[in-house]
Amino acid sequence: MNKKSGALIVFGIILFFLIFYGVEFFEGIWSFPSFSLVPFIIVALLGTGIFTTIYLGFPQLRYLKHGIRVTRGLYDDPEEAGDLNHFQALTTALSATVGIGNIAGVATAIYYGGPGALFWMWITAFFGSALKYAECTLAVEYRDFDNQGMTAGGPMYTIEKGLGIKWRWLAIMFACFAVICSFATGNAIQSFTLSDQLLSEVTQVVGTNHWLTIKHQLTDWYAVSIQQVINGMAIAFIAGLVIIGGIKRIGNVTSKLAPFMAALYVIAALLIILANIGDIPASFAKIFSMAFNPPAAVGGIAGGTLLVIMNTMLWGVKRGLYSNEAGQGSAPIAHSTAKTEFAVREGAVALLEPFIDTIIICTLTGLTIIVTGAWMHTEFYTTRIDPEFAGSLLNGSLLTSLAFKDGLAYIFPFGDKIITLGVLLFAISTVISWSFYGDRSTEYLFGEKAIPVYRGFYIFFVFVGAVASLEAIWSFGDAALGFMTFPNLLSIILLSGVLKKLTKEYFEVEHPTFK
């Protein structure tokens, strides 16, 4: 099947179902089957993570130290094939994963699942590390190079080159949904969240009746303010400056931006935790006890029954998966650019992501919400957090803002502004990194000539997201993320023998001292 023709067919089918059945048809992937407490996609992600962990001998534990050494540059060779060094590849991927989910995602998980949801986020991150190792190792092993010598990799290349040409239809399906997801989850949702946060800050200063903040009713269902338009133009301009420069400029920016934004956020969270150090043991006790014995009513579900426990588990798992993107197939596109001769070496770097993203950053967010007591004041936010749309991130950062404002009050009264800055940095970095994911997917489907067209639309969509209504975009983006996941997980399972062979050759035959 010709890739271009196949892509047009897939996009045509998507458009058909979107017109006649609505976005709810696609969003159903996160609740299928409807009669089950646990959606199949959750079972598939965790199941594949557990399988990979056992089959490869717990790589997230055995090769963690080696991954740190590689990231530090101890094995860097600028002469090896690739575009970015190991650290730049990691920070590019982290810039896409460390984002709004770390601020708002944790808050909504605790809002709906209680403190115990954080425990299930840890479990997800542990098995997710094995998935990251697997998918990113395969991405480097089966990567390709375009006519300009730039790397082209990701699950679409893994599927076609690893499983054979007869599986190209699955690779095309992955790439199509990756393009859609780049416009929604990686773009519009980020710019909307940032624009909404900036609008809130300006409104606090000038009020709701100022010419900047007053909403102009353009249709019966849509209103927009001048401030939102300004926000959209500014975000699109900043992101565009980086995106147009391609992967090397993206790598240079993210290698500086990702460590800075993570360090700032971690330091602020640690200050809150240190100020409440006496409450930390009790907070961990809440996390572990409420993972299996949630409060009598959490997230509107009454009764200390199995249903409530499953609710806590599902919110932790869903937010964990959204936070670290393990198994979804996006990060391998970034890691495939690494300058390395050995695929396993970059896989060892990739397994660090869930530890950094979820075990460290999400845990710090969760602890600040718990120790400050912000998680018990959810009644103030019931009209701002909407469970109908998969992430419930319409304004989930409010709980985190409350925690930072109260937690840092002993130093200065503007702790919530750190969340505003965090949203700013995280959102822009995610937009930048996801542009590369869509960029590579577009090239796979339509060739190099389509890349400038994609980038132009992508930058324009940053503006659209800043002034648009979030609900439909989030629903469709979340659905696209789900449809990306299945082809990627299937390729990991079918190529597990290759993974084991590559791992054995690297760690036991050629480089036994690298452990």
TITIFI-70586 format. One record per atom (N, C-alpha, C): x negated, y, z negated. Coordinates in pm, whole numbers, plus 50000, padded with zeros to 5 digits. Atoms other than C-alpha are relative to their C-alpha. Layout:
# TITIFI-70586
XYZ;...
//
This chain:
# TITIFI-70586
499164988050000;500005000050000;499135012550000;500684987149998;498735034650093;500345007849873;499774993350128;498255054549772;500905012250012;499194988049981;499775086449909;501474996450020;498625004449977;502865068350036;500614994249873;499535005850124;503145048849714;500375010549897;499734989150094;502965080749509;501305007150033;498774993349958;505715097049714;501224991649968;498895009150033;507915066349665;500305000549850;499824999750146;507335066449286;500635013249956;499444986950036;508005103849257;501455001250048;498634999849949;511125099249472;500954992249910;499185008150090;512445071649245;500245007449868;499874992350124;511745092948937;501015011350017;499084988849974;513595122449092;501444995150011;498665005849985;516565100149183;500634997349864;499455003350131;517015087148829;500165012449913;499904987650077;516405121848685;501275007550036;498814992749954;519195136948897;501294992949959;498755007350020;521775109348853;500184994649857;499885005750135;520985096348503;499465009149890;500504990550098;519235125448333;498724995449934;501275003050066;516085126948126;500164989449892;499765009950105;517705104747862;499674985950048;500305013249944;517245075048096;498544996549977;501435002450016;513465078748080;499604999949853;500364999150141;513325088347714;500364987349925;499605012450064;514975055147634;498884990249981;501135009150015;511575038547665;499524999649855;500444999450139;510885049747306;501014994049903;499005006150088;514065033347171;500454986450052;499635012949942;514265001947389;499334988649921;498555001849982;515754977747297;500775006849887;499234992050095;518474997347119;500444992049878;499525008050113;519494967846897;498884996849900;501135003450085;516004964746747;499595011849912;500504989550088;514664983946447;498695005750051;501324995949952;511234985246611;500015000450152;500044999149853;511004998146972;498894991450058;500965009049936;509174975247212;498655006850024;501254993249971;506585001847297;499115000649876;500775000150124;505535003546931;499394986249977;500485013850013;505244965646919;498854997650097;501035002049899;503214966147241;498695006949962;501214992650037;500784992847119;499304993749880;500615006050118;500214978046774;499554985650028;500345013849968;500244942546909;498724999050081;501225000049918;497604950047172;498805004549917;501084995550088;495544968546910;499534988949908;500355011250088;495674938746674;499284989050079;500635010149914;494854914546958;498575003950035;501334995349962;491894935647072;499054999749881;500825000150121;490624939046716;499484986149969;500375013750033;490624901546654;499154993850111;500685006449886;489524890647003;498575005050017;501344994349983;486534914247011;499215000449869;500745000950125;485554907946650;499885012849922;499954987550076;486574940746485;498945010150045;501004990549949;484584964646706;500005013349926;499924987150070;485844994946509;499205000249871;500855000950119;483854982446210;498554996850038;501355004749966;480884965146370;499195010250079;500734991049910;480014992246623;500195014849967;499774986150041;481015023646433;498675007549985;501294993750021;477425031346330;499305002850132;500644998049869;476175026646685;500675011350076;499284989249934;478875049746817;499545013649951;500494987450057;477675077046580;498625003250054;501374997949950;474065072246693;500025004450147;499904996249859;475055074447060;500505014350013;499444986549996;477115105846998;498965010549963;501064990850042;474115122046830;498975002450111;500904997949887;472275119147163;498764991549998;501215008250012;469765092347063;499774991350123;500145008449881;470425073147385;500325007650129;499694991949882;471125102147623;498884999250104;500954999849888;469445100247963;500635008450111;499404991149899;470195129648197;499924994650142;500165005749866;469125108348494;501054989450031;498985010349978;471905082848446;501225006050068;498834995449925;475035084948660;501095005049906;498934994250079;477865106548528;499955015150003;499894985349999;478905142648468;499665006349865;500164994450134;478765147848090;499184990749912;500655008750096;476595135547806;501054994249905;499045007150085;478185113447540;500765009549908;499344990550091;478915142247301;501045008350073;499054992049923;480575163247572;501224991850040;498875008649964;482705133747686;500924997949880;499205001950121;483825127847327;500785012649965;499304987650037;484655164447261;501075003750102;498954997649901;486565166947589;501244991849968;498885008650038;488705137347485;500635004649869;499484995350128;489015150447129;500795012950014;499284987449979;490115184447257;501424997650046;498645003549957;493115167147412;500784993449888;499295007350106;493915145647107;500145008149872;499914991650119;493085169546822;500785012550039;499154988949955;495965193446872;501175002249908;498794996750076;499465202446767;500444988349913;499615011750078;500045166746649;499354999449864;500705000250129;497475171246372;500605009949901;499404989850087;499265202046238;501484997249978;498555001650010;502935196546317;500414985349991;499635014149998;502965158946377;499974993649863;500095005550135;501805149946028;501145005449914;498934993850078;504305174345879;501344993350026;498715006249969;507235158846062;500044985449959;500055013950048;506065123545977;500344999449852;499724999650143;506125132645608;501425005049974;498634994850013;509375152145653;501024988750012;499025010649973;511205121745793;499654986849934;500385013050054;509205093245643;499465000349859;500584999050133;507895106645313;498494998450004;501465001250004;504235105745200;499494986550048;500425013449957;504115068445278;499734999150149;500245000149856;504155076645650;498525001750032;501434997949978;500515087245615;499244986849998;500635013250005;499565051545523;500114993050134;499795006649872;501075038745847;499255007050113;500864993149904;499185065446039;498594994549992;501335006050016;495975050745895;499934986350067;499975013449938;496965015646002;499945001350152;499984997649856;497705028546351;498635004350050;501334995249960;494335046246367;498984988749998;500965011050009;492455015046257;500074991050123;499865008549882;493864993046532;499875008150129;500174991349884;493905022646769;498555001750040;501434998949970;490115024646743;499544988650091;500345011449914;489844989946896;500555002150141;499424996949869;492175000947177;499155010250074;500844989749937;490025031747243;498714993750053;501225006949957;486925009947258;500254992250128;499685008549885;488604986447505;500295008150125;499594992749880;490225011447741;498895008850055;501074991249953;487205034547757;498814992250054;501045008749944;484715006347810;500384995850142;499535004049867;486804994248104;499975011750097;499994988349912;487105029648242;498625003050055;501374997749952;483315033448263;499564988650091;500405011649920;482834998348400;500565000750142;499345000049869;485285003948688;500145014050060;499904986449946;484775040948752;499455000750141;500434997849863;484155054649099;499365013850007;500594986849978;482365084849244;500555005750130;499424994049880;483865109449490;498905004650095;500964996049896;482205124549797;498975010149951;500924990150054;480555151549585;499164994449886;500785006550105;479075126449342;500605001349861;499344998550130;481555134849064;500714987049963;499375012450044;482915106548854;501525000650016;498545001449991;486465094248906;500344986949930;499715012150076;487685070148643;501285001449921;498775000550077;490575060148423;500734987150027;499265012449982;493165032448401;500394997050143;499625002749862;494185037248766;498884993050076;501155006649937;490675027548877;499734986449935;500165012750070;490455000348611;500954989650057;498995009349948;493664984548740;499674995750142;500235003449859;492824986549111;498714992350021;501295006649978;489144976449090;499834987649912;500165011250091;489414953048792;500964988650028;498985010349977;492644934648876;500184996850148;499895002649857;492454937649254;501035008750069;499174991149920;494224955649536;501494996849988;498575003750013;497464936249479;500665006749880;499464992950116;497844955649153;500015015150022;500064985649975;497514989549321;501305007149964;498714993850032;501234996149274;500075004349853;500004996850142;500674995548897;499095012049972;500924988750014;497725019448927;500665012950047;499284988349948;499855043149135;501045004749899;498984996750100;502615041748875;499355007449882;500684993350111;500145050748599;499615014250038;500494986849958;498655079848796;501155009950016;498844991149983;502095094048883;500505005249866;499524995750131;503215094548522;498945008149926;501064991850060;499815108448416;500095014450049;499834986549945;500375138148649;501185007049933;498814994250065;503865143748506;499705003549855;500324997850141;502565140348152;499075011949981;500924988650010;499805165648218;500765013250003;499204987849992;502415191748309;500885002049876;499084998950113;504645183948011;499264999549866;500635001750131;502875169847704;498705007849987;501314993550008;499445183847787;500015014650035;499974986449949;500605217347921;501145008149938;498874991650037;504085231847873;500314999549850;499715001150143;504615218247521;498985007749917;501054992850072;501295232547408;500185015150012;499854985549980;501865266847563;501275005249933;498774996050070;505435267847425;499745001649851;500264999750143;504275259747073;499145012149963;500874988550026;501515285847090;500765013150019;499234987849974;503805312147242;501015002649889;499014998750107;506465305346978;499355004649871;500724996150121;503895308446700;499585014750006;500414986149983;502565341446839;501205009549992;498784992050008;506105354746882;500445001849855;499644999450141;506795346346518;499125009949924;500934990950068;503685365146406;500315014650034;499694986349958;504565396146610;501325004649939;498694996650057;508165395046486;499895003949853;500204996750141;506965395646125;499515014449984;500574986650008;505205428546203;500985010650048;499184989549938;507655447246429;501504997649986;498585003050015;510985429746357;500604994050126;499345006849889;513505412746585;500625009450102;499354990549909;514905444446744;499015008650077;501034992749927;511625457246885;500054996050148;499935003149856;511325459247266;499134988150039;500855011649971;508605432747251;500704986849965;499485012650054;510585406947054;501484997550027;498585002049974;514225412547147;500204990650119;499765009849894;515585383747357;500985005750103;499154995449890;517025393047696;500734987950059;499185011149953;519895370047799;500065000250152;500045000449854;519145361048162;501124991450058;498875008549960;521765333348189;500774996349874;499215004350115;524375317347966;499194991249904;500745009650082;521795292447842;498525003749982;501434996750008;518485310847868;499765014649966;500404986450039;517005341447696;498495000149977;501464999050014;513415353847689;499645014149955;500474986950046;511475382247526;498785004350081;501194994749933;508785404747672;498744994049939;501175005650068;506365391047412;499694986050052;500235013549945;506855355547544;499365000750137;500584998349866;506075367347897;498535003849989;501394996050021;502905384447774;499174988249950;500695011850051;501955353247579;499684990350113;500195009449890;502435331347886;498925004350096;501004994849908;500345353548110;498604999049940;501315000350066;497515355447855;499474985749988;500425014050015;497435317847787;499604994250135;500295005149866;497535309648159;498685005650052;501244993749954;494705334248231;498784993749932;501135005850074;492425320547957;499744985650043;500155014049959;493085284248049;499504999050143;500395000349859;492715291648421;498535002650022;501424996949986;489235306248377;499144987549982;500755012250027;488055272748242;500354989150101;499535010949915;490175249148454;499435000850141;500484998549862;489085263348789;498554995750014;501415003849995;485465255848699;499744985150003;500175014449992;486075218248691;499474993849872;500335007850118;484865191348451;498775005049927;501224995650069;481405205748381;500275012449916;499644988450080;482845239048268;500914995949885;499125005150106;485555220648075;499164993649889;500875006550097;482855199547907;499205009949918;500774989850071;480775230047819;500855007549898;499114992650090;483745248147666;500464991349884;499475008650106;485195218647474;498914995549903;501095004150090;481765208647335;499715010649895;500164989150097;481715242447160;501295002649923;498714996650061;485425247847092;500474989249903;499495010950084;486275213346951;499334999449863;500635000250134;483635212846673;500385012249916;499684987850075;484425248946577;501404999249941;498624999950049;488175244446552;500204989049895;499885010750098;487835211146368;499365004049867;500714995950122;485305225546120;500815010449923;499214989650066;487475256046048;501194994049927;498805006150057;490555234945985;499634991249881;500435009150107;488695209145774;499575007849876;500464991950114;487035235845555;501185005949924;498824994150064;490365253145488;500774989449921;499275010750069;492045220045401;499254995249876;500805004450115;489165209945172;500075010049885;499864989950104;489455242944984;501304998049921;498715002750066;493105234644912;499904987549914;500135012750073;492255199144808;499135001749875;500884997750115;489405210644580;500725007949891;499244992150098;491735235744414;501034991549927;499005009050060;494135207044343;499414986149977;500705012750007;491535180044285;500604990649896;499405008350103;493305167943972;501244992550046;498785006349949;496385159144177;499734989950112;500335008949888;494535139044443;500304985349969;499675014150030;494745104944265;501504997350006;498555001849997;498495109644220;500545000750142;499574998849860;498835119944585;499744987050076;500295012849936;497115088144704;500934989149948;499055009750056;499325068244468;501365001350068;498734997949928;502385084044634;499934993950139;500155004949862;501045075344980;500144984950005;499985014649998;500485038644898;501334994349949;498755005450057;503585033144683;501195002850091;498854996449916;505965051544916;499924994250140;500095007049872;504665032645219;500914987750000;499195012150013;506535002045088;501235002049912;498854996950085;508975018744849;500315014950012;499734985849976;510105051845001;501045005549903;498974993950084;512285076744810;501394995250042;498645005049975;515985068544789;500605005450128;499494994249876;516735091945079;498895007750068;501074993549923;514145101045338;500505002550140;499624996949863;514885118745662;501464997650030;498575001649978;518615115445610;500464985549997;499645014150009;518525077345571;500084996249854;499795002650142;519975066945238;499704985549965;500175013450051;519095037045025;498574995050008;501365005350000;515815020644923;499964986250060;499885012849933;516334992745173;498924998450106;500935002649891;514404977045457;500105010750107;499804989749899;515915003345685;499185012549969;500764988250040;514285031445486;498504997450015;501415003549986;510935013345479;499605000350148;500295000049857;511115008145855;499965014250055;500004986049958;511935045045899;498655006549967;501304994550041;508795054545705;498884994650089;501035006149917;506675029945902;500035005550142;499884995549862;508015041046240;499545014450017;500454986249988;507435077846172;498485000949989;501465000150012;503885070646062;499344994750125;500575005949879;503195048646363;500145009450119;499774991149886;504775072546616;499115012449994;500834988050013;502955102946480;498524996550012;501395004349986;499705083246458;499634998050145;500255002349858;499985072646820;499965013150077;500004987049931;500855107846932;498725007749968;501184992550042;497925121546736;498734995350070;501295004749945;495125098946862;500084994350141;499795004249862;496625087647196;499374986550034;500615013049974;495115052847155;500934991250082;499245009149916;496295029247427;500815006750108;499164993149903;498005056047633;499295002350133;500714999349872;495265057647896;499475013650039;500474986649965;494465094747886;498525001849970;501404998150040;491155094747695;499004993050092;500975006449910;489485069347931;499615008550120;500314991449886;489665095448208;498845009349964;501094991350046;487405118348002;498744992049975;501185008050034;485105090947877;499324993950123;500605005649878;484575077548229;498985009350062;500964990349945;482545109248302;498644999349932;501235000350079;479815099948053;498804995350082;501255004149936;476235097448176;499464987849925;500455012250065;475495061448090;499924988550099;500145012149919;474355028948244;500854988849944;499295010750070;476265008347990;501415004449960;498614996650029;480055009147971;500304998749851;499745002550142;480064995047617;499505011549913;500574989050078;477915023847495;501025011449984;498984989550008;480635049147579;501234995149925;498905005650078;483245025647436;499785001649851;500344998250141;481425027447103;500205014549957;499754985850029;481625065447122;501505002549988;498554997649996;485335064447204;500714995149874;499305005250118;486245043546899;499925009549881;500084990050107;485215073246683;501225009149998;498904990349987;488195093446808;501104998449896;498935001350100;490975078546592;499535002549857;500524997350134;488715080646286;499935015149975;500114985450015;488015117646344;501385006449999;498704993649978;491505126446461;501014996849891;498945004350091;493715106146230;499504997749857;500495003350134;491665092545939;499505012549927;500554988150066;489965126145872;500985011850007;499254987549987;491985155346014;501464998349957;498605001950038;495505141145979;500144997149850;499965002650144;494715128545628;499885012949921;500164987150068;493545163145524;501305008150008;498724993049986;496765178145663;501044994249905;499035006650086;498865152445482;499785002849852;500304997450141;497075157445151;500355014249959;499654986250035;497525195245165;501515001649984;498544999350009;501255190645224;500514993449872;499565007450119;501535165744936;499565007049871;500494994350126;499315182344671;500615013749970;499374986950023;500915216544721;501504998949975;498575001950020;504395201544697;500865004850115;499244994849885;505355215645038;500964989550056;499175010549941;506785181945142;501364998949931;498735000650073;509525185544879;500895012150027;499234988049971;510715218945018;500515000150145;499575001349861;512015206145350;501365006250027;498684994149976;515435221745296;499925013250074;500154987249932;514055254345434;499854998350151;500385001849861;513265238545769;500934990750077;499105009649936;516235216145850;500565005250132;499474994549874;517375239846125;498905002150103;501114997249908;513915242246284;499344987250050;500635012649960;512895205546308;501084990850055;498935007049931;514915185346556;499584985750032;500385013949978;514725146946545;500434994550135;499525005049871;516465143646882;498884999150103;501064999549900;513265151347069;498744994249940;500935009850054;510625125147019;499035004749895;500994995950097;507995145046835;500555008549889;499444990650096;510315168246644;499025011149970;501014989750019;507645194446696;500515013850041;499474987049961;510005223246773;499365010949914;500774991050085;508415240346476;499544992449877;500455008450111;506965212546263;498855005949922;501154994150069;503975234046175;500415008649881;499544991750111;506155253345928;499634994049864;500365006450127;505575227845652;498515001449973;501444998750017;501835228745711;499635014549968;500244985950030;501905266845713;500315003149854;499644997950141;503685266445376;498934994349909;501035006450083;501095242345235;498725008449997;501234992149994;498175263845353;500185013649932;499754987050064;499785296245235;499964998749848;499985002150145;500455282644884;498654995049950;501245006250045;497255262344867;498815009349998;501134990649993;494925291044959;500305013349932;499604987450063;496765317744760;499005004649894;500974996350103;494045316544494;498775006950059;501124993349933;491535329444754;500485012550072;499414988649928;493625351644982;501434996450039;498565002649978;497335355445066;500384996950145;499705001949858;497035347445435;499614986050049;500375013649963;496455309845435;500764994750119;499205004849888;499275304445682;499455004850134;500574994949875;497365325145939;498964990450057;500945010249952;494805297045958;500734990250090;499195008949916;497595275346098;500275006650134;499794992849874;498345302146356;498754999150088;501265001049925;494665302446458;499774985750046;500165014049963;494625264446454;500874996350119;499105002449886;497655262846684;499435006250126;500604993149885;495935288046914;498874991850060;501175007349951;492685268546941;500364986050048;499635013749964;494235233846945;500814999750129;499145000049881;496845242747207;499205002950126;500804996449881;494385259347447;499054988750036;500935011049970;491865230947414;500724988150060;499225011149945;494575205147481;500405002850145;499644996149863;495775224047790;498814998350093;501205000949917;492205225547922;499644985550029;500405014049981;491435188647867;501024992250082;498985007249924;494765175948001;500005003950147;500084996149859;494195195748320;499074990650075;500945009349937;491285172548392;500644986450021;499325012949984;493425141648334;500925000250122;499134998749883;495995153948586;499215001950127;500914997549888;493185165248815;499514986850061;500525013049953;491685130148837;501124991250055;498865008049954;495105113948875;500495004850136;499614994349871;495995137749159;499034996050109;501015003949900;492725130249337;500174985450038;499805014249971;493375092849305;501174998050097;498795001849919;496825096449463;499915006750136;499904991949878;496325123449726;498665004550058;501314996149948;492575128849770;499535013449945;500644988050055;490205157449692;500695012950042;499394987649951;492065183149904;501205004449918;498814996850080;495035181449668;499655006449866;500394995150133;493015192049362;500265015049982;499714985750019;493155230249419;501505002949989;498544998250007;496925227549475;500504996249861;499615004450134;497335207949153;499605010349895;500474990350100;495235232848956;500835012850001;499174988149990;497275261949087;501344998249933;498715002950064;500565245848985;499844998349849;500225002650142;499085235448652;499885013149922;500174987050066;498015270848561;501335007549995;498694993649998;501425284048669;500924993949894;499135006850095;503115257948450;499665003649856;500354995050133;501185270748148;500885012049967;499124988450018;503115303148194;501454995749983;498625004750008;506405284748252;500304994349861;499805005950131;505975265147930;500155010449890;499984989650104;505415296947729;501335007349994;498734992549997;508765311747835;501214990950015;498915009349973;510845280147884;500614994449873;499395007450110;513115259347665;499264986849985;500885011450022;511125231247506;500684986550011;499385013050023;513695203747460;499874990450118;500025008949884;513995189547813;498574996550039;501405002449965;510265193347878;499394989649908;500555009550096;509365174947560;500544985950024;499395013149976;511795146647632;499364993150120;500555005949878;510465141047984;498524996949983;501435002350023;506835144447877;499764987949913;500145011450088;507265119347599;500314987050073;499675011849919;508905095147841;498854996550093;501135002449910;506025099348088;498844993749926;501075005650082;503585091847808;500254985149976;499655013950019;505435059547742;499764991650124;500185007449875;505395049048107;498534999250042;501455001349979;501635056048120;499454988349921;500575009250097;501085032947828;500054985550046;499855014249966;502414999847964;498984995150104;501045004749906;500124997348273;498624999249935;501304999950066;497145006148055;499844988149906;500065011350093;497954980247788;499904986850074;500045012349921;498554953548051;498604997650056;501355001549945;495154960248209;499014995949891;500895003850111;493444957447868;500134985149970;499775014250030;495054923447804;499454991150112;500435008349887;494374909848154;498495000350021;501454998849983;490764922048148;499264997949867;500625002250131;490074911647788;498774990950011;501165008549980;487704884747914;498795008050046;501094991149954;485634911248094;499485008249883;500394992250118;485624932147776;499084992049908;500805008450089;484294903247571;498634997350059;501265002649932;481614895747829;499085012249993;500804987750005;480444932047846;499485002749860;500414997850139;480374934647467;498894990549960;501015010050036;478394902547428;498675003050068;501234996949926;475884912347697;499265011849938;500634987950053;475254946247539;499454997949859;500395000850140;475134937747170;499264987249962;500595012750041;473974901547167;498904995150092;500985005149904;471884896047479;498955010650033;500954990049953;470324927947618;499515009349889;500354989950100;470384951247317;500474995949861;499545004550131;470814931646994;499665009649887;500394990550106;469114959546795;500915012149995;499154988249993;471794984746895;501164999649901;498885001050093;474284972046639;499865010049887;
//
